[in-house]
Structure formats: structure tokens, C-alpha cells
């Protein structure tokens, strides 16, 4: 009976690790898309500047596309940043804490602060997009971009993606607490 329970727990732990890796892969994909959007943004700005200063031709649509690309890049990049621990952290005692204590802080911080906030913004963002779609909202400027609901749809998508990255962070924290992940800052070797 004991060996069967151990096998069940082992397979459960393996499933948690696989789920963490799947979520991390999704967050990494969003980071790659954000990087691609940065390149597109640079080309867009370059084209806009050339057209404006060399040909005296201003395109409202191209200017609006700049902030569409920028906001999408930023919103998608947050999940990637969270996954790679590149987010802003108020560090009062976190860095001095042990590896497992930091995992507990990440676990509770994600469950208490990150997940409720991102799920709330994502939930209310859906109605924001639906209203924009039903009104057929578009740019108020002549020559601006139509379908404003497309850019607004990035808000709930991004916040649900951040929540998903938060779930990956919860799984990572659990795996750190259980000892599956080791401290990358731990020094091992001859001269440590």
C-alpha cells in the first residue's frame, strides 16, 4: 500500500512539473511575440519618420499603429517578465531570505495579490472589449484605425496570460519548496 501511495505522489509531482513547463513555454512564446512586436514597432516608427520629414506626409493610422504595437508589446511582455523573475519587486527582506523562504513569499504573494488582481482586471476587461465591439468603436481621428476592440482585447488577454504565468509561478514555488528546483545562486564547486 505504501509503495502505491508513493507512486501516486510521484506521478502527481511529475504532472505539476510538466504543467509548470507548459505554462512557462506559453509565457516564453508571449515574450518572443513581444520581441517581434518591438521590431515591427521600430520599422513602423522609422517609416513614419521618413514619410513625415522627407515626404511631408503624415499618416494618423501609422501613428496609432505605434501605440497599438507598443501597448501590445508591453502587455504581452509582462507574462514573460514575470516568468523570468524580471518584474519589479519591493525588496525589504526577500533577497536576504533563504531559497525556500523566497519560494513561500512568491507563493503567498502570487495567491494573495497577483492572481486576484489579474483575474479581476481580465474579467472586467472582457466587458470593456464587448462594449467596444458592439459600438463598432474606431478612431475618432480622420484616417485613424478602425476596430478599436482589437487593441482593447489585448487587456483581458494579457491579464489572463499574466494570471496563467502566476499559476506557473505558484507551481514553481511549490516545486522549489518540495526541493525539485535547486537554488541557482547556491555556490558549488572547488572554490565556493
C-alpha positions in Angstrom: 0.0 0.0 0.0 2.8 2.4 0.9 4.6 1.9 -2.5 1.3 2.6 -4.3 0.8 5.8 -2.5 4.4 6.8 -3.2 3.9 6.1 -6.9 0.7 8.2 -6.9 2.5 11.1 -5.2 5.5 10.8 -7.6 3.2 10.9 -10.7 1.4 13.9 -9.2 4.7 15.7 -8.7 5.8 14.9 -12.2 2.4 16.3 -13.5 3.0 19.5 -11.6 6.4 19.9 -13.1 5.1 19.2 -16.6 2.3 21.7 -16.1 4.8 24.3 -14.9 6.9 23.7 -18.0 3.9 24.0 -20.3 2.9 27.3 -18.7 6.5 28.6 -18.9 6.6 27.7 -22.6 3.5 29.8 -23.2 5.0 32.7 -21.3 8.2 32.4 -23.3 6.1 32.4 -26.5 4.5 35.6 -25.4 8.0 37.1 -24.8 9.0 36.1 -28.3 5.9 37.7 -29.8 6.6 40.8 -27.7 10.2 40.9 -29.2 8.8 40.6 -32.7 6.3 43.4 -32.0 9.3 45.6 -30.9 10.9 45.1 -34.3 7.7 45.9 -36.0 7.3 49.0 -33.9 10.8 50.1 -34.8 10.0 49.7 -38.5 6.7 51.5 -38.1 8.4 54.5 -36.4 11.2 54.5 -39.0 8.6 54.5 -41.8 6.5 57.2 -40.1 9.5 59.5 -39.6 10.8 59.0 -43.2 7.4 59.8 -44.6 6.9 62.8 -42.3 10.2 64.5 -42.7 11.3 63.5 -46.2 7.9 63.5 -48.0 5.8 65.7 -45.7 3.2 63.0 -45.5 1.6 62.3 -42.1 -0.5 59.1 -41.5 -2.7 59.1 -38.5 -3.2 55.4 -38.9 0.6 54.8 -38.8 0.8 56.9 -35.6 -2.0 55.0 -34.0 -0.4 51.7 -35.0 2.7 52.8 -33.0 0.7 52.9 -29.8 -1.1 49.7 -30.7 2.2 47.9 -31.2 3.7 49.4 -28.1 0.8 48.6 -25.8 0.5 45.0 -27.1 4.3 44.5 -26.8 4.2 45.8 -23.2 1.1 43.8 -22.2 2.5 40.5 -23.6 5.9 41.2 -22.2 4.6 41.3 -18.6 3.9 37.5 -18.6 7.4 36.8 -19.9 9.0 39.2 -17.4 7.1 37.5 -14.5 8.1 34.1 -15.7 11.8 35.1 -15.7 11.6 37.0 -12.4 12.3 40.3 -14.1 9.3 42.1 -12.6 9.6 44.9 -10.1 9.8 43.7 -6.5 9.7 45.7 -3.3 12.7 44.1 -1.6 12.6 44.6 2.1 13.8 41.2 3.1 13.3 38.9 0.1 16.9 38.9 -1.1 18.3 38.0 2.3 15.8 35.2 2.8 16.7 31.6 2.2 15.7 29.9 -1.1 12.7 28.1 0.4 11.6 31.2 2.3 11.6 33.2 -1.0 9.5 30.4 -2.5 7.0 30.8 0.3 6.9 34.6 -0.3 6.4 34.1 -4.0 3.7 31.5 -3.4 1.7 33.7 -1.0 2.3 36.9 -2.9 1.0 35.3 -6.1 -2.0 33.8 -4.4 -3.0 36.8 -2.4 -2.0 39.7 -4.6 -1.2 38.8 -8.2 -3.9 36.3 -9.1 -6.9 38.2 -7.6 -5.8 41.4 -9.3 -5.1 40.0 -12.7 -8.3 37.9 -12.8 -10.3 40.9 -11.7 -8.9 43.2 -14.4 -9.2 40.4 -17.0 -12.8 39.7 -16.0 -13.8 43.4 -16.3 -11.7 43.8 -19.4 -13.9 41.4 -21.3 -17.0 43.7 -20.9 -14.8 46.6 -22.0 -14.0 44.7 -25.2 -17.6 43.6 -25.8 -18.9 47.2 -25.4 -16.3 48.4 -27.9 -17.2 45.7 -30.4 -20.9 46.3 -30.1 -20.4 50.1 -30.6 -18.1 49.3 -33.6 -15.7 51.7 -31.9 -13.0 53.2 -34.0 -10.5 56.0 -34.0 -12.0 59.5 -33.7 -9.4 60.9 -35.9 -9.8 61.0 -39.7 -7.6 58.3 -41.2 -7.3 56.5 -37.9 -7.6 52.8 -37.4 -10.9 51.0 -37.2 -11.8 48.1 -35.0 -10.7 49.6 -31.7 -12.0 46.5 -29.9 -9.0 44.6 -31.3 -6.5 46.6 -29.3 -8.8 46.6 -26.3 -9.0 42.8 -26.4 -5.3 42.7 -25.5 -6.2 43.9 -22.0 -8.2 40.8 -20.9 -5.9 38.5 -22.9 -2.8 40.0 -21.3 -4.2 39.9 -17.8 -5.4 36.3 -18.1 -2.0 35.5 -19.5 -0.3 37.1 -16.5 -2.6 35.1 -14.3 -1.5 32.0 -16.1 2.1 32.9 -15.6 1.2 33.5 -12.0 -0.1 29.9 -11.8 3.3 28.8 -13.3 4.9 30.8 -10.5 2.8 29.1 -7.9 3.8 25.7 -9.4 7.4 26.8 -9.5 7.3 27.9 -5.8 5.7 24.6 -4.8 8.4 22.7 -6.7 11.1 24.9 -5.0 9.6 24.2 -1.6 9.5 20.4 -2.3 13.1 20.6 -3.4 12.5 19.8 -7.1 14.2 23.0 -8.2 17.5 23.9 -6.6 18.8 27.3 -5.7 20.5 28.7 -8.8 22.5 31.1 -6.6 23.9 28.3 -4.4 27.6 28.0 -5.0 29.1 24.6 -5.5 32.5 23.6 -6.6 36.1 23.8 -5.6 36.3 27.5 -4.7 32.8 28.2 -3.3 
